[in-house]
């Protein structure tokens, strides 16, 4: 089966629906709510204790009844967890009409999307899928990646998000800016500072790297970094763009 991976954005303004019962449905409901979906409707005629507990999450709403086609109105993503072939076939028809992404557990024929195995480290999200062929392999690949991801990955991404706007102001040439970014990301000293929890030292090291690259551009945008350590610097309000 051909697939193409994408990441949904603007989740706080999106709706999701969980159709099913038990621990798997409960886990999926909380997974979507914690990911940032603004509203997660959980629909089950006889919800389990674990499913009832999900309603404590502010983004989750539990509906104790059978599924209706109208439940997909305004929904971006629906997840069916009960392995009910008849219900999944109905859901698939309704989802196709409503342009809703449908993930049906262990039912490839009635899926329009796959969730995949997911790794999160702050801003980093890695999704691994096998097109429904071998979810167990996706789990093993996930475990292998988790073993090699540096502990400071999330902190590095937080720093990168902070630096991004004024790096774009400092080095306006795309190719030179890309080189500067790789220098920041690959710097062993910067990473060691982050691993040790020395965020200020890491930020200073990153600024020094960017300054060196800004100088290499002939001073283009270099003034933007004169006050890089000043929280009130207008550089911090830059819009950035590209790398």
Secondary structure in CASP SS format (residue, H / E / C, confidence):
PFRMAT SS
TARGET T0000
AUTHOR 0000-0000-0000
METHOD secondary structure of the structure
MODEL  1
X C 1.00
X C 1.00
X C 1.00
X C 1.00
X C 1.00
X C 1.00
X C 1.00
X C 1.00
X C 1.00
X C 1.00
X H 1.00
X H 1.00
X H 1.00
X C 1.00
X E 1.00
X E 1.00
X E 1.00
X E 1.00
X E 1.00
X C 1.00
X C 1.00
X H 1.00
X H 1.00
X H 1.00
X H 1.00
X H 1.00
X H 1.00
X H 1.00
X H 1.00
X H 1.00
X H 1.00
X H 1.00
X H 1.00
X H 1.00
X H 1.00
X C 1.00
X C 1.00
X C 1.00
X E 1.00
X E 1.00
X E 1.00
X E 1.00
X E 1.00
X C 1.00
X C 1.00
X C 1.00
X C 1.00
X C 1.00
X H 1.00
X H 1.00
X H 1.00
X H 1.00
X H 1.00
X H 1.00
X H 1.00
X H 1.00
X C 1.00
X C 1.00
X C 1.00
X E 1.00
X E 1.00
X E 1.00
X E 1.00
X C 1.00
X C 1.00
X C 1.00
X C 1.00
X C 1.00
X H 1.00
X H 1.00
X H 1.00
X H 1.00
X C 1.00
X C 1.00
X E 1.00
X E 1.00
X E 1.00
X E 1.00
X E 1.00
X E 1.00
X C 1.00
X C 1.00
X C 1.00
X C 1.00
X H 1.00
X H 1.00
X H 1.00
X H 1.00
X H 1.00
X H 1.00
X H 1.00
X H 1.00
X H 1.00
X H 1.00
X H 1.00
X H 1.00
X H 1.00
X H 1.00
X C 1.00
X C 1.00
X E 1.00
X E 1.00
X E 1.00
X E 1.00
X C 1.00
X C 1.00
X C 1.00
X H 1.00
X H 1.00
X H 1.00
X C 1.00
X C 1.00
X C 1.00
X C 1.00
X C 1.00
X C 1.00
X E 1.00
X E 1.00
X E 1.00
X E 1.00
X E 1.00
X C 1.00
X C 1.00
X E 1.00
X E 1.00
X E 1.00
X E 1.00
X E 1.00
X C 1.00
X C 1.00
X C 1.00
X C 1.00
X C 1.00
X C 1.00
X H 1.00
X H 1.00
X H 1.00
X H 1.00
X H 1.00
X H 1.00
X H 1.00
X H 1.00
X H 1.00
X H 1.00
X H 1.00
X H 1.00
X H 1.00
X H 1.00
X C 1.00
X C 1.00
X C 1.00
X C 1.00
X H 1.00
X H 1.00
X H 1.00
X H 1.00
X H 1.00
X H 1.00
X H 1.00
X H 1.00
X H 1.00
X H 1.00
X H 1.00
X H 1.00
X H 1.00
X H 1.00
X H 1.00
X H 1.00
X H 1.00
X H 1.00
X C 1.00
X C 1.00
X C 1.00
X H 1.00
X H 1.00
X H 1.00
X H 1.00
X H 1.00
X H 1.00
X H 1.00
X H 1.00
X H 1.00
X H 1.00
X H 1.00
X H 1.00
X H 1.00
X C 1.00
X H 1.00
X H 1.00
X H 1.00
X H 1.00
X H 1.00
X H 1.00
X H 1.00
X H 1.00
X C 1.00
X C 1.00
X C 1.00
X H 1.00
X H 1.00
X H 1.00
X H 1.00
X H 1.00
X H 1.00
X H 1.00
X H 1.00
X H 1.00
X H 1.00
X H 1.00
X H 1.00
X H 1.00
X H 1.00
X H 1.00
X H 1.00
X H 1.00
X H 1.00
X C 1.00
X C 1.00
X C 1.00
X C 1.00
X C 1.00
X H 1.00
X H 1.00
X H 1.00
X H 1.00
X C 1.00
X C 1.00
X C 1.00
X C 1.00
X C 1.00
X C 1.00
X C 1.00
X C 1.00
X H 1.00
X H 1.00
X H 1.00
X H 1.00
X C 1.00
X C 1.00
X C 1.00
X C 1.00
X C 1.00
X C 1.00
END
